Amino acid sequence: MARQVSPDRALATNHFRRFAYRLSKKVVEWFRCNGREFPWRTTSNPFHLLIAEALLRQTQAERVVEPYLDLVSKYPNPEALAEADVNELRQWFKPFGLVRRADRLIQCARILISEYRGSMPNDLNAIEALPGLGRYNSRAILCLGFGIPAPMIDEGSGRVLRRVLGHEAKGPAYSDKCLMSIAERIIPTKSAREFNFGLIDVAAAFCHPKEPDCARCPLARLCNYATESGRQGCASLSDLKQRQAASVKSVNNQ
């Protein structure tokens, strides 16, 4: 016998699906017209993305463009990087103040050769196990390098989703399991890359930690925070679900 679903739960689920579609569509459309251009955003080479992620951690994207292009030109594959002189490679990372990234990058290259025949694994756990890679970096490589619709949740994109959803912030966004679960239900399968980049760029352009530019934000009409009630404090996820279900009931009863 098929499991019965309560009417309230069905209404809430259908409403969320419609909301997720509207949100993802808006993010993707805005990004296609307004997204920033960086060289690592046009590649699907997982190894080049690994180099980009090593450079981008705690560093402004604009500062990374030239070093990224130089590094992928000089070390186009794990074999070339595995043979690199660590002191020479450290010079590329010295301006960012984190020279140990160079050591970890060489370690990654050698692991890829010894354990994966010189290729990047397409498994999230395997990527996370590489030296120096965290949840965000691993999901970025999985999504951008293999086309798998994995949400890329950092503090910026996480802030956008939390404010739009009215999801109460509890700790760093990248480690928020509830937020990740919601993001996995929202991200569009066929345009995951653009959706992820769109959230990042919306955060950079409008959704600042302090004094967000809600008046110009393309997501304002969908955003809980952009309303007066939202600015007074983010609601819990359970409150959000109750409001969503109530709004659907109200429409259906009219």
C-alpha positions as CSV (number, residue, x, y, z in Angstrom):
1,M,0.0,0.0,0.0
2,A,1.3,3.5,-0.9
3,R,2.2,5.7,2.0
4,Q,-0.4,8.4,2.6
5,V,0.7,12.0,2.7
6,S,-1.3,14.5,4.8
7,P,-3.0,17.4,2.8
8,D,-1.0,19.9,4.8
9,R,2.3,18.3,4.0
10,A,1.4,17.9,0.4
11,L,0.4,21.6,0.2
12,A,3.7,22.7,1.8
13,T,5.7,20.4,-0.5
14,N,4.0,21.7,-3.6
15,H,4.4,25.2,-2.5
16,F,8.1,24.7,-1.8
17,R,8.6,23.2,-5.2
18,R,7.1,26.2,-6.9
19,F,9.1,28.5,-4.7
20,A,12.3,26.6,-5.4
21,Y,11.6,26.8,-9.2
22,R,11.0,30.6,-9.0
23,L,14.1,31.2,-6.9
24,S,16.5,29.1,-9.0
25,K,15.1,30.6,-12.3
26,K,15.6,34.1,-11.0
27,V,19.1,33.5,-9.8
28,V,20.1,31.8,-13.1
29,E,18.5,34.5,-15.3
30,W,20.2,37.3,-13.3
31,F,23.6,35.6,-13.5
32,R,23.4,35.1,-17.2
33,C,23.0,38.8,-17.7
34,N,25.1,40.2,-14.8
35,G,27.5,37.5,-13.5
36,R,31.2,38.2,-13.1
37,E,33.6,36.6,-15.5
38,F,36.7,34.7,-14.2
39,P,38.8,32.2,-16.2
40,W,38.1,29.3,-13.8
41,R,34.4,29.8,-14.4
42,T,34.7,28.7,-18.0
43,T,36.6,25.5,-17.4
44,S,35.4,22.1,-16.5
45,N,38.9,20.7,-16.0
46,P,38.7,19.3,-12.4
47,F,42.5,19.7,-11.9
48,H,42.5,23.3,-12.9
49,L,39.5,23.8,-10.6
50,L,41.6,22.3,-7.8
51,I,44.3,24.9,-8.4
52,A,41.6,27.7,-8.5
53,E,40.1,26.6,-5.2
54,A,43.6,26.5,-3.6
55,L,44.1,30.1,-4.7
56,L,40.6,31.3,-3.9
57,R,40.4,30.3,-0.2
58,Q,40.2,33.4,1.9
59,T,41.3,35.5,-1.1
60,Q,39.5,38.0,-3.3
61,A,38.7,36.5,-6.7
62,E,40.1,39.5,-8.6
63,R,43.6,38.9,-7.1
64,V,43.6,35.3,-8.2
65,V,43.1,35.8,-12.0
66,E,46.8,36.2,-13.0
67,P,48.3,33.6,-10.7
68,Y,45.6,31.1,-11.8
69,L,46.4,31.6,-15.5
70,D,50.1,31.3,-14.8
71,L,49.8,28.2,-12.7
72,V,47.5,26.2,-15.0
73,S,49.8,27.1,-17.9
74,K,53.0,25.9,-16.0
75,Y,51.3,23.0,-14.3
76,P,48.5,21.8,-16.6
77,N,48.2,18.3,-15.0
78,P,49.0,16.4,-11.8
79,E,52.2,15.0,-13.2
80,A,53.7,18.4,-13.8
81,L,52.7,19.7,-10.4
82,A,53.9,16.6,-8.6
83,E,57.4,17.4,-9.9
84,A,57.3,21.1,-8.9
85,D,59.8,22.7,-6.7
86,V,57.9,23.5,-3.5
87,N,59.9,26.7,-2.8
88,E,59.2,28.0,-6.2
89,L,55.5,27.1,-5.9
90,R,55.3,28.9,-2.6
91,Q,56.2,32.2,-4.3
92,W,52.9,32.1,-6.1
93,F,51.0,31.9,-2.8
94,K,53.2,34.3,-0.8
95,P,51.2,37.4,-1.8
96,F,48.1,35.8,-0.2
97,G,49.9,35.1,3.1
98,L,49.3,31.3,3.1
99,V,52.3,29.6,1.5
100,R,51.3,26.2,3.0
101,R,48.7,26.0,0.3
102,A,51.6,25.2,-2.1
103,D,52.7,22.2,0.0
104,R,49.1,20.8,0.1
105,L,48.6,21.3,-3.6
106,I,51.7,19.3,-4.4
107,Q,50.5,16.6,-2.0
108,C,47.2,16.5,-3.8
109,A,48.9,16.1,-7.2
110,R,50.9,13.1,-5.8
111,I,47.9,11.5,-4.3
112,L,46.0,11.8,-7.6
113,I,48.9,10.1,-9.4
114,S,49.4,7.3,-6.8
115,E,45.7,6.6,-6.0
116,Y,43.6,7.8,-9.0
117,R,46.0,7.4,-12.0
118,G,46.4,11.1,-12.4
119,S,42.7,11.9,-12.5
120,M,40.4,13.7,-10.1
121,P,37.9,11.4,-8.4
122,N,34.2,12.3,-9.0
123,D,33.2,11.3,-5.5
124,L,32.5,13.9,-2.8
125,N,34.1,12.0,0.1
126,A,37.2,11.2,-2.0
127,I,37.7,14.8,-3.0
128,E,37.2,16.0,0.6
129,A,39.9,13.6,1.7
130,L,42.5,15.4,-0.4
131,P,44.8,17.7,1.6
132,G,43.5,21.2,2.2
133,L,40.0,20.8,0.7
134,G,36.9,21.5,2.7
135,R,33.2,21.1,2.0
136,Y,32.8,24.1,-0.2
137,N,35.9,23.4,-2.3
138,S,35.0,19.8,-2.8
139,R,31.5,20.6,-3.9
140,A,32.8,23.3,-6.2
141,I,35.0,20.7,-8.0
142,L,32.2,18.2,-8.1
143,C,29.7,20.6,-9.6
144,L,32.0,22.6,-12.0
145,G,34.3,19.7,-13.0
146,F,31.8,16.9,-13.3
147,G,28.4,18.6,-13.8
148,I,26.9,17.1,-10.6
149,P,24.3,19.5,-9.1
150,A,26.1,20.0,-5.7
151,P,25.3,23.2,-3.9
152,M,28.4,25.4,-3.2
153,I,27.6,26.9,0.2
154,D,30.1,29.4,1.6
155,E,29.4,32.3,3.9
156,G,28.2,34.5,1.0
157,S,25.8,32.1,-0.8
158,G,24.7,30.7,2.5
159,R,23.8,34.2,3.7
160,V,21.7,34.7,0.6
161,L,19.8,31.5,1.1
162,R,19.3,32.0,4.8
163,R,17.9,35.5,4.3
164,V,15.7,34.5,1.4
165,L,14.3,31.5,3.3
166,G,14.1,33.1,6.7
167,H,16.3,30.3,7.9
168,E,17.8,31.0,11.3
169,A,21.6,31.2,11.2
170,K,23.3,28.6,13.4
171,G,27.1,28.5,12.9
172,P,29.0,28.7,9.6
173,A,26.8,28.3,6.6
174,Y,29.1,25.7,5.0
175,S,28.5,23.4,8.0
176,D,24.8,24.0,8.3
177,K,23.3,20.6,7.4
178,C,19.8,21.8,7.4
179,L,20.6,24.6,5.0
180,M,22.6,22.2,2.7
181,S,19.6,19.9,2.6
182,I,17.3,22.7,1.5
183,A,19.9,23.9,-1.1
184,E,20.0,20.4,-2.5
185,R,16.2,20.6,-3.1
186,I,16.5,24.0,-4.7
187,I,19.5,23.7,-7.1
188,P,18.4,23.1,-10.7
189,T,19.9,20.0,-12.3
190,K,20.6,21.5,-15.7
191,S,22.0,24.9,-14.6
192,A,23.6,24.1,-11.3
193,R,26.9,25.9,-12.3
194,E,25.0,29.2,-13.0
195,F,22.9,28.9,-9.9
196,N,25.9,28.5,-7.7
197,F,27.8,31.3,-9.3
198,G,24.6,33.4,-9.2
199,L,24.2,33.1,-5.5
200,I,27.9,34.0,-5.0
201,D,27.6,37.1,-7.1
202,V,24.3,38.2,-5.6
203,A,26.0,38.0,-2.2
204,A,29.0,40.0,-3.5
205,A,26.8,42.7,-5.2
206,F,23.8,43.1,-2.9
207,C,23.6,40.7,0.1
208,H,26.3,42.2,2.3
209,P,26.7,41.0,5.9
210,K,25.9,44.5,7.0
211,E,23.6,47.0,5.2
212,P,22.5,44.7,2.4
213,D,21.2,46.5,-0.7
214,C,17.7,45.0,-0.7
215,A,16.2,47.7,-2.8
216,R,18.4,46.7,-5.8
217,C,18.6,42.9,-5.1
218,P,17.0,40.8,-7.9
219,L,15.8,38.3,-5.2
220,A,14.0,40.9,-3.1
221,R,10.5,39.9,-4.0
222,L,11.2,36.3,-3.0
223,C,13.2,37.2,0.1
224,N,12.0,37.0,3.7
225,Y,14.7,39.3,5.0
226,A,13.8,42.0,2.4
227,T,10.4,42.5,4.0
228,E,10.0,44.6,7.1
229,S,9.2,41.5,9.2
230,G,12.2,39.8,7.9
231,R,14.6,42.6,8.9
232,Q,13.4,42.4,12.5
233,G,14.7,38.9,12.8
234,C,15.0,35.7,10.7
235,A,12.3,33.1,11.4
236,S,13.1,29.5,12.2
237,L,12.8,26.9,9.5
238,S,9.7,25.4,11.2
239,D,8.0,28.9,11.2
240,L,8.8,29.3,7.5
241,K,7.2,25.9,6.7
242,Q,4.1,26.8,8.7
243,R,3.8,30.2,6.9
244,Q,4.2,28.5,3.5
245,A,1.5,26.0,4.2
246,A,-0.8,28.7,5.6
247,S,-0.3,30.8,2.5
248,V,-1.2,27.9,0.2
249,K,-4.3,27.1,2.3
250,S,-5.4,30.8,2.1
251,V,-5.1,30.8,-1.7
252,N,-7.0,27.5,-2.1
253,N,-9.8,28.6,0.2
254,Q,-10.5,31.8,-1.8
